């Protein structure tokens, strides 16, 4: 019995060893033959370059008489979904956001809103779908179904730009209305919608035949209508009539990234209109209310309003006497008002309690007097300032003691800090520029006899006349006849300027060399097609900032003393002749003032006189702004990378792309 069991055990062990050896042998053989099979191919095999395909859907794509709010789209492989709100758009718009998520080889969509009868629904995925391994995008995929007995298939497309600077607006909502009345945009949600991509381009799909008006909306509250003045909008009175036609376009097939294999002609359905351009703007906030009060520094406080008023607020002090207590500095639009405290006792009072009476918009949109009781606390308290001053005094004392111990000159009275004046002298200053002075606090006295401007002729210095002119609160300009090729010296004695707290300015000296004429360029622009309009032509730097501007009624703009460099041009029609660009207003049917860009850069070189003819209406607005100064750059287009061809070329072996 034991002998038989032992024999069976020995036989089992022997068979197990043989099995292990066989498995190891087969593994080695498979690696050898597998290696041989891949000989001449890139290590690891070819990349997957075939994008996922839709192999089924429930309800089926294009289905009619659908009553289910649950959609399941099935793909040929595992996929991933870039669930970006700007990429995936459901139309008609859904007031309650649908649930959209990927699960393995499928995408599940659950609509939360009730389905509308006899309506075509589209889910535009754009390029949000790609395979899970290599990220090959499916491309512009749109799923559709209808709750009625037919599918609407028309499309309209175009662009949305920022009205002030023609920047493409990414992600703004664009919608259509069958109701052509102006009130529809305010009262009704949009009928069909899309969102713009990084180029500002939109495509609205699943449109039924008919007449429409189109709008753009930066929807702040998700109601798909213009309900807040803070929402950026665009509108047009153009009636949109969607249509389509058979057309042919060129289709370029590339051998690789540098070589064209073939250019073919492809038939396609051309949907119109495809060049709608909407200029988006934010209305001026005319509703007036107090936003906040602020007192960062003890010597002044600021009241911030949503909108300005010519009538200044009336302040009644509740724990101080407001009579002659302030120097008031309203901003240009009167929406921000700074109150400088004259009396040091008020400055040292950490809390100011006051009643502020001002004009505010009531529930009916009318301006009415309103009184708010404010308690304004200084963030820089009296105790903080005293500690800071004490530390500064102790530091000064130590310094003077060291000097005294070394028997070097020292001070016995701590001097007051001089006023910190910001003096802006432009780099490579041109003859048509001037010097800007900005003072930290309101001035009590200006002694222009302590300001000296000298001009150097040959080897001698002569006094040069100037004018010191106030341009706005605490900002002044020193204007002079700056001659090309002349060297100047600006010298300011101490105590030339004194602020309301007795702080005086220190000494200042700065040399200024005006370049000669031959170091500058000039630009002469002829504007065509703008007869009888006042236009403001702006010369821009490479950051889209205004360098110079000229207002003209004749269609000719002349720019002198331009520093050598690359420039761009913008222009706006100054309809109300106020010298600044103005936004629009929907209620008064007032579009923003038209803006145009010269579509090319302009090289200005020393000694050059450059001339340009400009026809602002010569090309569509969405093709005008040069990409070099466009801040909203187009996103990188998602496409198949064709890495197999590159690897095959490196290895010197042939490669035939598989058919999708």
Residue, then its C-alpha position, 0 to 999 in steps of 0.5 A: x500500500x505504501x509502495x503504491x502511494x509512493x510510486x504514484x507520488x513520484x510519478x506526479x512530481x515527475x509529471x509536474x517537473x515536465x510540465x514546468x519545463x515544457x511551459x518554460x520551453x514554449x515561453x522561450x520559443x514564443x519570444x524567439x519566434x515573436x521577435x522574428x515575426x517583428x523583425x523589420x518593424x518598430x519595437x512594440x509594433x505600429x501605433x493605433x492611428x484609427x479613430x474610434x467609430x460609432x457602431x451603434x446607438x439607442x435610439x439610432x442616430x437620426x431616429x424619428x418619433x423618439x420619446x426616450x430621454x436616455x441615449x446610449x452611443x456605442x463605439x468600436x473601441x474604448x474611448x475618452x470624453x473631454x466633457x468641456x462645456x464649450x465643446x459639447x452642446x445640446x440643442x434645443x438648450x437645456x435649462x437643467x444640465x444633462x448628464x453626459x459621461x463615457x463608460x468603456x466603449x460607450x457614451x451615455x446621455x440623460x436629458x433632464x428637461x422634458x422633450x418638446x414635440x416635433x423637435x429635432x435634438x442635436x448633441x454636438x460633440x465637436x472633437x471631444x471624443x477620442x480613443x483611450x490609447x493614442x488619443x485619436x479624435x473622432x472629429x466633428x461628431x453630432x448625434x441627432x434624433x427627432x421627437x416628430x416624423x422628420x429631422x431638420x438638417x440645416x446649419x448656420x455658422x459664423x463668428x463672435x468677436x469682442x466689439x472693442x478690439x475684435x478679439x475672438x470670444x471663446x465659449x460664448x453662447x450663440x442662439x437663434x429665435x423664430x420670434x423676430x421681435x426685439x423682446x424675444x431675446x429678453x423674454x424667451x429662451x433661445x430656440x437652437x444654440x451653439x458655443x464658439x470655439x477658440x477662433x470665435x467660430x460657431x455652428x448651429x445645427x439641426x435648424x428647420x427652414x424659416x426666418x430667424x434672428x441670431x444673438x450671442x450671450x455670455x449667459x450668467x444665470x443659465x436661462x438662455x436669455x438676456x436678463x442681466x446688464x452685466x451679460x456680454x451680448x451681441x445682436x443683429x437685425x439681419x434676418x437669417x434664412x438658412x439654406x444649402x447647396x451642392x458644392x465642391x472643395x479641395x481636399x489635400x492628402x499629405x504624404x507626410x507633414x511636408x509633402x503633398x500626395x494629392x489634391x482632390x475635389x470633393x463634393x459636399x453640402x454647403x450650408x448658408x449663411x456661413x459668414x455671420x459676424x456678431x460684435x459682442x459688448x457689455x452695456x454700461x452699468x447705468x443702475x446706480x448703487x453703492x458698491x463698497x467703501x474702503x480706507x486702506x490708508x488713514x489719510x483718505x477713504x474711497x466710495x465705489x459706485x456702480x455708475x457715476x453721477x454729476x451730483x456728488x454724495x452729501x456726507x454728514x459726520x456722525x462722530x466728526x465734523x464734516x465741515x471743510x473736512x475733505x478734499x474730494x477727488x471724483x474719477x472721470x466717470x464719477x463712479x469712484x470718489x476719493x475723500x482726502x482728510x484735511x485734519x490730522x485729528x481725523x486721520x488719527x481717528x481709526x473709525x469714521x461714522x457717517x451718513x451718506x446721501x446719494x442718488x441710487x436706482x430704485x426698483x423701477x429704474x429711477x434715481x432716488x435719494x438714498x441714505x446709508x449709514x457707514x462705519x469706515x475703519x482704517x486698515x492702517x490704524x493709529x497704533x500701527x503707525x505709531x509703532x512703525x514710526x517708533x521703529x524707524x526712529x530707533x533705527x535712525x538713532x542707532x545710525x547716528x550713534x555709530x556716526x557719533x562714536x566714529x567722530x563723523x558728522x551726524x544728525x540731532x534731529x530726524x529729518x522728515x521723509x521727502x515726498x515721493x514724486x513719480x516723474x515719467x520721462x519716456x524712453x527715447x523721448x520724441x519731440x511730441x511727447x511730454x513729461x508726466x508728474x504723478x503726486x501721491x497726495x493732493x498738493x497745497x502749493x506748487x513753486x514753478x520758480x523752483x523747476x528749471x529746464x535747460x537746453x544745451x546749445x553748442x557747449x552752453x546751457x540756456x533756460x528753456x521755457x515750459x508750462x506746468x499744467x494740471x491734467x487731472x487730480x494729482x497728475x501734471x504735465x511739463x510741456x515744452x518745445x522739445x527740439x530734435x537733437x537737443x540735450x536738456x536738463x530738468x532740475x528741481x529744487x527741494x520744496x518745489x511741491x508741498x502736499x496738504x500735509x506739509x510734506x515737501x519734495x526733494x531735489x531732482x535732476x535728470x538729463x534728457x536727450x531728444x533724438x534727431x529727426x533722422x532717428x524717427x519714422x513717419x506714417x501716412x494713412x489714407x482711409x477709404x470708404x469712410x466719407x463723412x465719418x469722424x474716425x480715430x486711427x490708432x497706432x498699436x505696439x506689438x502688445x495691442x496697446x495704443x502708441x499714438x492716435x489721430x482723429x480725422x474727418x478727412x480720411x487722412x491720418x498722419x503719425x510723426x516721430x515714430x520710434x523704429x519698430x513693428x506696429x499695427x493699426x486699429x480704427x473706430x468710428x467716433x459717432x458721437x465725437x467724444x474722442x473715445x470708443x463707446x459700447x452699445x445698448x440693447x434697449x435703445x437699439x444702439x450698436x457699439x461704435x464700429x472697430x476695424x483693424x489693418x490686417x498687416x503689420x507695418x515696419x517703420x524704420x529710421x528716416x522712412x516715410x511710410x504710406x498705407x492705403x486702408x479700406x476697412x470694409x474691404x474684408x470681413x471683420x473676423x479676418x482683420x485682426x493680425x494673429x500676432x496681436x490676437x490674445x485669444x490664440x486658436x487651440x491646437x487642432x486635435x488630429x491624428x499624428x501619423x507617427x507610424x509613417x515617421x517611424x517607418x521613414x526613420x527605420x527605412x521600411x515601407x509602411x501602408x496605412x491601414x484603411x479605417 
